[in-house]
């Protein structure tokens, strides 16, 4: 059985990602949100995923939106997960109607 190798399997890439706090924050937050999205029944391969940085007066969040790839024939139902930028904890989970 062949295991496919990704760039994250290369130690140099892992070190470079972890050196940049902004990139590490995005990666950790997306990983946390993806896990939660799957728990909520979202098929990641069938989703358009967007990430937006949002700020309140006190804190910064990643707003990670999961919408259907086939959005023309599908109305509503997006899943939005807010993740604290600083530590990767989930702040809020919203489901569209």
VMD Tcl script that builds the backbone (N, CA, C; Angstrom):
set m [mol new atoms 291]
animate dup $m
set s [atomselect $m all]
$s set {name element resname resid chain x y z} {
  {N N UNK 1 A 0.841 -1.172 0.000}
  {CA C UNK 1 A 0.000 0.000 0.000}
  {C C UNK 1 A 0.895 1.248 0.000}
  {N N UNK 2 A 0.736 2.088 -0.986}
  {CA C UNK 2 A 1.531 3.302 -1.094}
  {C C UNK 2 A 0.901 4.427 -0.295}
  {N N UNK 3 A 1.715 5.081 0.494}
  {CA C UNK 3 A 1.253 6.244 1.250}
  {C C UNK 3 A 1.664 7.485 0.471}
  {N N UNK 4 A 0.714 8.344 0.174}
  {CA C UNK 4 A 1.080 9.562 -0.530}
  {C C UNK 4 A 1.743 10.527 0.447}
  {N N UNK 5 A 2.733 11.217 -0.043}
  {CA C UNK 5 A 3.480 12.172 0.768}
  {C C UNK 5 A 2.997 13.567 0.429}
  {N N UNK 6 A 2.736 14.354 1.452}
  {CA C UNK 6 A 2.346 15.740 1.248}
  {C C UNK 6 A 3.493 16.643 1.678}
  {N N UNK 7 A 3.393 17.918 1.351}
  {CA C UNK 7 A 4.453 18.845 1.734}
  {C C UNK 7 A 4.607 18.924 3.245}
  {N N UNK 8 A 3.538 18.674 3.991}
  {CA C UNK 8 A 3.647 18.727 5.450}
  {C C UNK 8 A 4.410 17.543 6.031}
  {N N UNK 9 A 4.653 16.514 5.205}
  {CA C UNK 9 A 5.476 15.392 5.642}
  {C C UNK 9 A 6.967 15.729 5.576}
  {N N UNK 10 A 7.292 16.845 4.952}
  {CA C UNK 10 A 8.684 17.262 4.806}
  {C C UNK 10 A 9.041 18.138 6.006}
  {N N UNK 11 A 10.002 17.726 6.829}
  {CA C UNK 11 A 10.318 18.470 8.060}
  {C C UNK 11 A 10.575 19.955 7.845}
  {N N UNK 12 A 11.246 20.332 6.758}
  {CA C UNK 12 A 11.537 21.737 6.505}
  {C C UNK 12 A 10.240 22.551 6.400}
  {N N UNK 13 A 9.258 22.009 5.707}
  {CA C UNK 13 A 7.988 22.723 5.544}
  {C C UNK 13 A 7.292 22.860 6.887}
  {N N UNK 14 A 7.285 21.817 7.684}
  {CA C UNK 14 A 6.670 21.891 9.003}
  {C C UNK 14 A 7.328 22.973 9.844}
  {N N UNK 15 A 8.647 23.034 9.818}
  {CA C UNK 15 A 9.364 24.039 10.603}
  {C C UNK 15 A 9.034 25.446 10.121}
  {N N UNK 16 A 8.973 25.640 8.813}
  {CA C UNK 16 A 8.673 26.961 8.265}
  {C C UNK 16 A 7.254 27.396 8.620}
  {N N UNK 17 A 6.312 26.468 8.573}
  {CA C UNK 17 A 4.918 26.781 8.918}
  {C C UNK 17 A 4.828 27.198 10.377}
  {N N UNK 18 A 5.481 26.457 11.241}
  {CA C UNK 18 A 5.400 26.743 12.668}
  {C C UNK 18 A 6.158 28.012 13.065}
  {N N UNK 19 A 7.119 28.447 12.258}
  {CA C UNK 19 A 7.857 29.673 12.542}
  {C C UNK 19 A 6.992 30.913 12.358}
  {N N UNK 20 A 6.042 30.840 11.454}
  {CA C UNK 20 A 5.192 31.991 11.141}
  {C C UNK 20 A 3.907 31.885 11.955}
  {N N UNK 21 A 3.734 32.724 12.979}
  {CA C UNK 21 A 2.555 32.609 13.833}
  {C C UNK 21 A 1.232 32.812 13.089}
  {N N UNK 22 A 1.239 33.620 12.053}
  {CA C UNK 22 A 0.018 33.860 11.279}
  {C C UNK 22 A -0.382 32.596 10.518}
  {N N UNK 23 A 0.582 31.989 9.843}
  {CA C UNK 23 A 0.320 30.760 9.086}
  {C C UNK 23 A -0.068 29.625 10.029}
  {N N UNK 24 A 0.620 29.514 11.142}
  {CA C UNK 24 A 0.290 28.475 12.119}
  {C C UNK 24 A -1.128 28.672 12.653}
  {N N UNK 25 A -1.522 29.908 12.905}
  {CA C UNK 25 A -2.866 30.200 13.398}
  {C C UNK 25 A -3.931 29.767 12.392}
  {N N UNK 26 A -3.694 30.063 11.118}
  {CA C UNK 26 A -4.641 29.651 10.069}
  {C C UNK 26 A -4.719 28.128 10.001}
  {N N UNK 27 A -3.574 27.467 10.000}
  {CA C UNK 27 A -3.539 26.011 9.883}
  {C C UNK 27 A -4.230 25.327 11.060}
  {N N UNK 28 A -3.937 25.776 12.259}
  {CA C UNK 28 A -4.539 25.179 13.453}
  {C C UNK 28 A -6.047 25.427 13.463}
  {N N UNK 29 A -6.448 26.651 13.166}
  {CA C UNK 29 A -7.874 26.994 13.180}
  {C C UNK 29 A -8.647 26.221 12.122}
  {N N UNK 30 A -8.071 26.089 10.933}
  {CA C UNK 30 A -8.746 25.329 9.880}
  {C C UNK 30 A -8.864 23.856 10.266}
  {N N UNK 31 A -7.836 23.320 10.874}
  {CA C UNK 31 A -7.877 21.926 11.312}
  {C C UNK 31 A -8.965 21.702 12.358}
  {N N UNK 32 A -9.043 22.596 13.339}
  {CA C UNK 32 A -10.066 22.502 14.387}
  {C C UNK 32 A -11.461 22.639 13.784}
  {N N UNK 33 A -11.620 23.613 12.899}
  {CA C UNK 33 A -12.925 23.840 12.276}
  {C C UNK 33 A -13.327 22.672 11.384}
  {N N UNK 34 A -12.397 22.115 10.643}
  {CA C UNK 34 A -12.703 20.965 9.792}
  {C C UNK 34 A -13.211 19.786 10.613}
  {N N UNK 35 A -12.576 19.543 11.738}
  {CA C UNK 35 A -13.013 18.441 12.611}
  {C C UNK 35 A -14.451 18.691 13.082}
  {N N UNK 36 A -14.729 19.907 13.515}
  {CA C UNK 36 A -16.082 20.243 13.982}
  {C C UNK 36 A -17.086 20.154 12.833}
  {N N UNK 37 A -16.699 20.621 11.657}
  {CA C UNK 37 A -17.596 20.573 10.499}
  {C C UNK 37 A -17.965 19.122 10.164}
  {N N UNK 38 A -16.991 18.236 10.223}
  {CA C UNK 38 A -17.270 16.827 9.958}
  {C C UNK 38 A -18.206 16.252 11.013}
  {N N UNK 39 A -18.022 16.648 12.274}
  {CA C UNK 39 A -18.929 16.209 13.336}
  {C C UNK 39 A -20.355 16.702 13.072}
  {N N UNK 40 A -20.473 17.831 12.403}
  {CA C UNK 40 A -21.784 18.416 12.075}
  {C C UNK 40 A -22.347 17.864 10.766}
  {N N UNK 41 A -21.660 16.892 10.166}
  {CA C UNK 41 A -22.168 16.245 8.959}
  {C C UNK 41 A -21.743 16.887 7.650}
  {N N UNK 42 A -20.758 17.756 7.670}
  {CA C UNK 42 A -20.289 18.413 6.453}
  {C C UNK 42 A -19.289 17.517 5.732}
  {N N UNK 43 A -19.493 17.340 4.430}
  {CA C UNK 43 A -18.538 16.619 3.586}
  {C C UNK 43 A -17.557 17.651 3.051}
  {N N UNK 44 A -16.334 17.635 3.558}
  {CA C UNK 44 A -15.347 18.648 3.199}
  {C C UNK 44 A -15.037 18.667 1.707}
  {N N UNK 45 A -15.031 17.507 1.065}
  {CA C UNK 45 A -14.733 17.436 -0.363}
  {C C UNK 45 A -15.836 18.052 -1.215}
  {N N UNK 46 A -17.029 18.138 -0.676}
  {CA C UNK 46 A -18.163 18.712 -1.404}
  {C C UNK 46 A -18.473 20.135 -0.965}
  {N N UNK 47 A -17.540 20.758 -0.275}
  {CA C UNK 47 A -17.759 22.105 0.256}
  {C C UNK 47 A -16.794 23.114 -0.345}
  {N N UNK 48 A -17.284 24.331 -0.485}
  {CA C UNK 48 A -16.419 25.469 -0.751}
  {C C UNK 48 A -16.109 26.053 0.618}
  {N N UNK 49 A -14.839 26.153 0.935}
  {CA C UNK 49 A -14.414 26.613 2.250}
  {C C UNK 49 A -13.734 27.966 2.096}
  {N N UNK 50 A -14.216 28.927 2.874}
  {CA C UNK 50 A -13.572 30.245 2.855}
  {C C UNK 50 A -13.193 30.635 4.282}
  {N N UNK 51 A -12.106 31.389 4.376}
  {CA C UNK 51 A -11.603 31.836 5.670}
  {C C UNK 51 A -11.481 33.351 5.626}
  {N N UNK 52 A -12.053 33.987 6.643}
  {CA C UNK 52 A -11.998 35.438 6.749}
  {C C UNK 52 A -11.527 35.804 8.140}
  {N N UNK 53 A -10.669 36.791 8.220}
  {CA C UNK 53 A -10.221 37.281 9.509}
  {C C UNK 53 A -11.200 38.339 9.990}
  {N N UNK 54 A -11.671 38.201 11.224}
  {CA C UNK 54 A -12.590 39.168 11.812}
  {C C UNK 54 A -12.072 39.588 13.176}
  {N N UNK 55 A -12.330 40.836 13.521}
  {CA C UNK 55 A -11.844 41.377 14.781}
  {C C UNK 55 A -12.977 42.044 15.541}
  {N N UNK 56 A -12.973 41.838 16.841}
  {CA C UNK 56 A -13.844 42.600 17.728}
  {C C UNK 56 A -12.938 43.588 18.452}
  {N N UNK 57 A -13.487 44.331 19.363}
  {CA C UNK 57 A -12.667 45.286 20.110}
  {C C UNK 57 A -11.603 44.573 20.944}
  {N N UNK 58 A -11.907 43.353 21.399}
  {CA C UNK 58 A -10.995 42.644 22.295}
  {C C UNK 58 A -10.222 41.500 21.638}
  {N N UNK 59 A -10.815 40.842 20.624}
  {CA C UNK 59 A -10.216 39.610 20.136}
  {C C UNK 59 A -10.294 39.494 18.623}
  {N N UNK 60 A -9.490 38.588 18.098}
  {CA C UNK 60 A -9.494 38.292 16.672}
  {C C UNK 60 A -9.959 36.861 16.459}
  {N N UNK 61 A -10.709 36.673 15.385}
  {CA C UNK 61 A -11.275 35.366 15.057}
  {C C UNK 61 A -10.986 35.026 13.605}
  {N N UNK 62 A -11.002 33.719 13.320}
  {CA C UNK 62 A -11.092 33.243 11.947}
  {C C UNK 62 A -12.539 32.826 11.740}
  {N N UNK 63 A -13.162 33.345 10.716}
  {CA C UNK 63 A -14.522 32.946 10.333}
  {C C UNK 63 A -14.352 31.962 9.189}
  {N N UNK 64 A -14.684 30.697 9.447}
  {CA C UNK 64 A -14.497 29.645 8.455}
  {C C UNK 64 A -15.883 29.189 8.009}
  {N N UNK 65 A -16.141 29.388 6.714}
  {CA C UNK 65 A -17.460 29.126 6.144}
  {C C UNK 65 A -17.398 27.888 5.255}
  {N N UNK 66 A -18.353 26.993 5.440}
  {CA C UNK 66 A -18.486 25.786 4.635}
  {C C UNK 66 A -19.795 25.878 3.866}
  {N N UNK 67 A -19.695 26.031 2.563}
  {CA C UNK 67 A -20.882 26.094 1.712}
  {C C UNK 67 A -20.821 24.991 0.673}
  {N N UNK 68 A -21.954 24.653 0.070}
  {CA C UNK 68 A -21.960 23.575 -0.923}
  {C C UNK 68 A -21.296 23.996 -2.230}
  {N N UNK 69 A -20.560 23.073 -2.846}
  {CA C UNK 69 A -19.973 23.359 -4.166}
  {C C UNK 69 A -21.072 23.591 -5.188}
  {N N UNK 70 A -22.143 22.838 -5.066}
  {CA C UNK 70 A -23.268 22.957 -5.988}
  {C C UNK 70 A -24.256 23.989 -5.437}
  {N N UNK 71 A -23.800 25.223 -5.303}
  {CA C UNK 71 A -24.608 26.248 -4.646}
  {C C UNK 71 A -25.766 26.741 -5.509}
  {N N UNK 72 A -25.714 26.511 -6.809}
  {CA C UNK 72 A -26.803 26.974 -7.675}
  {C C UNK 72 A -28.078 26.187 -7.391}
  {N N UNK 73 A -27.961 24.900 -7.188}
  {CA C UNK 73 A -29.125 24.050 -6.932}
  {C C UNK 73 A -29.356 23.798 -5.451}
  {N N UNK 74 A -28.644 24.509 -4.611}
  {CA C UNK 74 A -28.738 24.281 -3.176}
  {C C UNK 74 A -28.860 25.626 -2.482}
  {N N UNK 75 A -29.871 25.774 -1.688}
  {CA C UNK 75 A -30.087 27.051 -1.014}
  {C C UNK 75 A -29.880 26.910 0.485}
  {N N UNK 76 A -29.073 27.807 1.055}
  {CA C UNK 76 A -28.873 27.832 2.503}
  {C C UNK 76 A -28.080 26.647 3.001}
  {N N UNK 77 A -28.038 26.538 4.309}
  {CA C UNK 77 A -27.390 25.407 4.937}
  {C C UNK 77 A -25.898 25.546 5.163}
  {N N UNK 78 A -25.343 26.740 4.913}
  {CA C UNK 78 A -23.922 26.926 5.183}
  {C C UNK 78 A -23.641 26.714 6.670}
  {N N UNK 79 A -22.443 26.248 6.945}
  {CA C UNK 79 A -21.977 26.127 8.316}
  {C C UNK 79 A -20.860 27.145 8.495}
  {N N UNK 80 A -20.954 27.944 9.556}
  {CA C UNK 80 A -19.940 28.949 9.846}
  {C C UNK 80 A -19.382 28.659 11.227}
  {N N UNK 81 A -18.061 28.574 11.298}
  {CA C UNK 81 A -17.384 28.296 12.561}
  {C C UNK 81 A -16.410 29.432 12.842}
  {N N UNK 82 A -16.561 30.038 14.002}
  {CA C UNK 82 A -15.650 31.092 14.443}
  {C C UNK 82 A -14.634 30.464 15.389}
  {N N UNK 83 A -13.357 30.719 15.113}
  {CA C UNK 83 A -12.274 30.153 15.899}
  {C C UNK 83 A -11.400 31.299 16.401}
  {N N UNK 84 A -11.076 31.267 17.695}
  {CA C UNK 84 A -10.172 32.277 18.248}
  {C C UNK 84 A -8.827 32.188 17.530}
  {N N UNK 85 A -8.359 33.329 17.043}
  {CA C UNK 85 A -7.107 33.352 16.297}
  {C C UNK 85 A -5.913 33.035 17.195}
  {N N UNK 86 A -5.975 33.444 18.435}
  {CA C UNK 86 A -4.822 33.302 19.322}
  {C C UNK 86 A -4.547 31.862 19.742}
  {N N UNK 87 A -5.611 31.087 20.019}
  {CA C UNK 87 A -5.356 29.751 20.567}
  {C C UNK 87 A -6.098 28.602 19.882}
  {N N UNK 88 A -6.888 28.896 18.844}
  {CA C UNK 88 A -7.533 27.828 18.092}
  {C C UNK 88 A -8.764 27.217 18.734}
  {N N UNK 89 A -9.298 27.864 19.784}
  {CA C UNK 89 A -10.536 27.361 20.392}
  {C C UNK 89 A -11.732 27.832 19.571}
  {N N UNK 90 A -12.751 26.988 19.502}
  {CA C UNK 90 A -13.979 27.368 18.799}
  {C C UNK 90 A -14.752 28.354 19.666}
  {N N UNK 91 A -15.145 29.465 19.051}
  {CA C UNK 91 A -15.919 30.493 19.727}
  {C C UNK 91 A -17.413 30.267 19.495}
  {N N UNK 92 A -17.782 29.989 18.243}
  {CA C UNK 92 A -19.206 29.861 17.916}
  {C C UNK 92 A -19.377 29.025 16.656}
  {N N UNK 93 A -20.474 28.285 16.594}
  {CA C UNK 93 A -20.830 27.495 15.424}
  {C C UNK 93 A -22.241 27.908 15.023}
  {N N UNK 94 A -22.388 28.322 13.765}
  {CA C UNK 94 A -23.695 28.752 13.250}
  {C C UNK 94 A -24.043 27.957 12.011}
  {N N UNK 95 A -25.297 27.577 11.891}
  {CA C UNK 95 A -25.756 26.894 10.677}
  {C C UNK 95 A -26.798 27.767 10.007}
  {N N UNK 96 A -26.588 28.009 8.697}
  {CA C UNK 96 A -27.550 28.801 7.919}
  {C C UNK 96 A -28.816 28.011 7.642}
  {N N UNK 97 A -29.841 28.731 7.253}
  {CA C UNK 97 A -31.126 28.071 6.992}
  {C C UNK 97 A -31.418 27.956 5.530}
}
mol reanalyze $m
mol bondsrecalc $m
mol representation Tube
mol addrep $m
